[in-house]
Amino acid sequence: MGNYKNNVFKISFGISLFFCFFIINYNNYKIKPTKNEISILKKELNSSLIIKNEYNIIKLQNQIIDSIPNFSNGTGEIDISHIMRTKKGSCFHRSLILQKILIYNNFRIRPV
């Protein structure tokens, strides 16, 4: 009976591990910036979006906060072009923009 419980535990652990791995990869895939989004961000933020040091991250963060005031932008799908066109968004809208810029610069992030 003990061997059966041990096998059930191993199978449950394996399934849980696979599920976590799948969710992490799925989330990273979903927020990966498209070429269109990068061109919109470059145009709207008037920046090259290249991050060379911590100063560039802080500068981009402040630029995003300054250019997109904290107003409700609806609860539908988050669309970078809509956010940049309306110039408003919630904290998670601005966070997504910064995440996409970091991914564009090959930073490993963990979206939560």
N, C-alpha and C positions, 0 to 999 in steps of 0.2 A: 504494500500500500504506500510506503514511503517513497518508493521509486516512481510511482504514478504521480504523486504530488510534486516531486522534483521535476518530472517531465512537463507537467502542466505549467509550473512556474517558468521553466525555460522557454516554453512556447509563448506564454503570456508576455514575458520580458522581451522576447524577440519581436513580437507583434508591436509592442509599445515602442520599442526602439525604432522599428521601421516607420511607424506612424510619425514619430517626432522628426525623423530624417526627411520624410516626405513633406511635412508641413513647412519645415525650414526652407527646403528647396523650392517649394511652391510659392512661398511668400517672396523669396528673392527673385524668382522669375516674374512675378506679377508686378513688382515695382521697378524692374530694370527699365531705364529710360530708353525711349524710342528715338530715332533720328529726328523725327518731327518735334518731339518734346525738347530735345537739346537745342534745336534751331530756334524754337520759340523762346526758351530761357535765355539764350545768348542775345537775341534781339531785344527782349523786354528788360533784361537786367543790364544791358550794355556792358557785358563782361565776357571775358574769354572762358570763364568757368574752370580755368586751370588752377588747381590748388597745389602750391609749392611748399607752404608752411602753415603753421597755426594761425598766423595773421590773416592769411587768405580765407580761412574758414570763418573766422570772426567777422571779417569784412563782408563776406557773402551772407552770413547769417543776419547781420545788421541791415544789409541792403534788402534782403527778403522781407524782414520785419517792417522796414520803412516803406517799402513799395506796396505791401499788401496789408492794409489795416485789418484788425480783428473784427470782422462782421460775418454774420451767417451767410453762407453761400449755398444753402440747400443741403439736403441729406442724400441726394442721389450719388451716382458714381463720381468719383473725384477725377476731374479732367483738368490737366495743366493749362490747356489753352483757354478754358473757361475762367479759371482762376486769374490768369494773367490779363485776360480781356476785361473782366469786371473789376479787377484790382481790389478784391476783397476775399477773405477766407478766414476760417477758424485756425486754431493752433495746429491741428493735424494737417490742414492744407499746406501750411508753410513748412511743417516738418517734412512732409512728403517731397516737397520741392528740394529741400536741402538733402534729403536722403538720395534723391535721384542724381543730384550733382556730385555727391560723395561716391556713389556707385560709378558714375561716369569717369571719375578720377581713380578708379580701381581700389577704393577703400572698401574693406569688408565691414558690412554693417549687419545688424540684426534687427529687422523691423519687428516691433512689438504691437 
